[in-house]
Amino acid sequence: MFAADPDPWRFESSAYERAKYDRTIAAFENRRFRRGLEIGCANGVLTSRLAPRVDELIAVDVSASALASARRRCADLAGIRFGQMTFPEQAPPGEFDLIIVSEVAYYWSDRDLNAAGHWMSEALAKNGRVLLVHWTGATDYPQTGDEAVGKLAQAATPFIWSVGAERTESYRLDIWERAP
């Protein structure tokens, strides 16, 4: 999709996306993170907004053309590394105190959601945060936003639990934390 259109979902110009990104950043409550992972960074619009809040940010996507756009967009920002990978089959090593899953989990199969939840429960640092944001309207994806978040939560339990949840007319935002 990104090869044919560098912004197929209008991340750069959509009022929906802008409001969702504003709320995503506000959910950090001025917290700064040491090491973060953005799963499904697409063309880097959210990545560029996350970078000032994270010392080291690893942004991954399955699409080479999306990653090329993200690299260009974030070229002047420090601390970002990009990687082409299919999560959760492939995941960067190490521990993270922030994991962002925005508008991507509903593409995953039940098996992928289970694997992702287990991976998060191991890779998330103590007191680390997972921030999930997903469309709640009708889709033709393998999962709805609600189903995807529910299945991820089930797989990540008992190590990670919800510390916040919001719902708007069109998306849900969930904040999870790892036990200290």
PyMOL commands that set and color helices and strands:
alter all, ss='L'
color gray80, all
select helices_A, chain A and resi 15-26+45-53+64-73+105-107+110-123+145-156
alter helices_A, ss='H'
color red, helices_A
select strands_A, chain A and resi 33-39+54-61+80-84+96-102+124-135+160-167+171-178
alter strands_A, ss='S'
color yellow, strands_A
deselect
rebuild
show_as cartoon
